[in-house]
């Protein structure tokens, strides 16, 4: 049996589309690109009414009016330090 394809209700509780947010980071010695909301954006180009100001391994920095916004590749992952071996 398949689950229903949609609940028929859209609103604030609806999940964001799969193409929303930072999807990929592409870097080379000559250029830096990010895939944001399904669009390939080069460093320095406009995106989301801002400018792509920085590209790192798993995040990008957008700048608008002197303010910075960081987009994470995996925004819902909380990193925690590993427990030492033998600790319970």
C-alpha positions as CSV (number, residue, x, y, z in Angstrom):
1,X,0.0,0.0,0.0
2,X,1.3,3.5,-0.9
3,X,1.1,6.5,1.4
4,X,-1.1,9.3,0.2
5,X,0.7,11.7,-2.1
6,X,-0.4,14.8,-0.2
7,X,-2.5,15.9,2.7
8,X,-4.5,18.3,0.6
9,X,-3.7,21.0,3.1
10,X,-1.0,23.6,2.5
11,X,0.2,26.2,5.0
12,X,2.7,27.1,7.6
13,X,3.2,23.5,8.6
14,X,4.1,22.4,5.1
15,X,7.6,21.2,4.4
16,X,9.9,23.2,2.1
17,X,10.3,21.9,-1.4
18,X,13.3,19.6,-1.9
19,X,14.9,22.3,-4.1
20,X,15.0,25.0,-1.3
21,X,18.2,26.1,0.4
22,X,21.8,25.1,-0.2
23,X,22.0,21.9,-2.2
24,X,25.6,21.7,-3.3
25,X,29.0,23.5,-3.1
26,X,31.4,23.3,-6.0
27,X,35.0,24.6,-5.6
28,X,38.1,24.5,-7.7
29,X,41.3,26.5,-7.7
30,X,39.8,28.8,-10.3
31,X,36.1,29.2,-9.2
32,X,33.6,28.7,-6.5
33,X,29.9,27.9,-7.1
34,X,26.9,27.0,-5.0
35,X,23.6,25.5,-5.9
36,X,21.0,27.5,-4.0
37,X,17.2,26.8,-4.5
38,X,18.1,24.8,-7.6
39,X,20.1,27.5,-9.3
40,X,23.9,27.4,-9.9
41,X,25.3,30.7,-8.4
42,X,29.0,31.8,-8.9
43,X,30.8,33.7,-6.1
44,X,29.9,37.4,-6.2
45,X,26.6,36.9,-8.1
46,X,23.2,37.9,-6.8
47,X,20.9,35.4,-5.2
48,X,17.8,35.8,-2.9
49,X,18.1,39.6,-3.0
50,X,21.7,39.3,-1.7
51,X,25.2,38.5,-3.0
52,X,27.0,35.2,-2.7
53,X,29.9,36.5,-0.6
54,X,31.6,33.3,0.6
55,X,31.7,29.6,-0.2
56,X,33.1,26.9,2.1
57,X,32.9,23.1,2.2
58,X,29.4,22.8,3.6
59,X,28.2,26.4,3.8
60,X,27.8,29.6,2.0
61,X,27.6,33.3,3.1
62,X,25.0,35.7,1.6
63,X,25.5,39.4,2.2
64,X,22.9,42.1,1.9
65,X,23.1,45.7,3.2
66,X,26.1,44.9,5.3
67,X,24.4,41.9,7.0
68,X,25.4,38.3,6.5
69,X,23.3,35.2,6.3
70,X,24.9,31.7,6.5
71,X,23.2,28.8,4.6
72,X,24.3,25.3,5.8
73,X,24.4,22.3,3.6
74,X,22.8,20.2,6.4
75,X,21.0,22.6,8.6
76,X,19.2,20.0,10.8
77,X,22.3,18.1,11.9
78,X,23.5,18.9,15.4
79,X,27.2,18.0,15.9
80,X,28.2,16.6,19.3
81,X,31.6,15.6,20.5
82,X,32.3,11.9,20.5
83,X,32.4,10.1,23.8
84,X,35.8,8.8,24.9
85,X,36.3,5.0,24.4
86,X,35.0,3.1,27.4
87,X,32.7,5.9,28.6
88,X,29.0,5.0,29.1
